[in-house]
């Protein structure tokens, strides 16, 4: 059943990271009353209530959790999959008919360049992917009306290659056949708002633009927009590449997001990285 998200309702955003900071203004525009959490209990977001959360839930946070009409958590799990928000609030009973968990496509592990779909079993090989998969299961097993969003690499205003290209620190790490999946933050916000209109508890959605590309192609295009030379090339096995950076090249997959398109009526504003980068260069 479709819900009117334009009337005044209350939303609790657990964590005020990049996605939540873009979602909050949109929800306010739609008439929602917003509560967010940060470690310090302070935020520069306008027209929101901010509560502290750093492992233990205050009485105010428990009350907000129980009484909010929607809840979205973007707080990442620990390396062992322990989810601090869920651990602190598991004994509460939310009235919300929609609870969202922002996960990551790292749960799929290495698909050797093949497409990954929501109905496939996650096979993460890296610690961060295993932690995400464990946290997903923990949220779903609450039997709350949880909706899981597996996000590809997020970019947008303030999170793009432009700064490193301008200061000369960008470099293209090359691995033959490797591609990366991306999603503009505005398209994540759009998908969440569409899901709020038509809740489907226990649903899992991949969010990616559907056009995976080699990372060097993205950097080269960003450099072209800035009228700069392409960045330095570095082989993925080069000693200059950190272990953390190299780990991103141990898995390769293409993320299929047709379920979100079909079930939510979602169409990305930025169909490819070229569209998205061109829109934020200014």
Order of alpha helices (4+ residues) and beta strands (2+ residues): beta-alpha-beta-beta-alpha-beta-alpha-beta-beta-alpha-beta-beta-alpha-beta-beta-alpha-beta-alpha-beta-alpha-beta-alpha-alpha
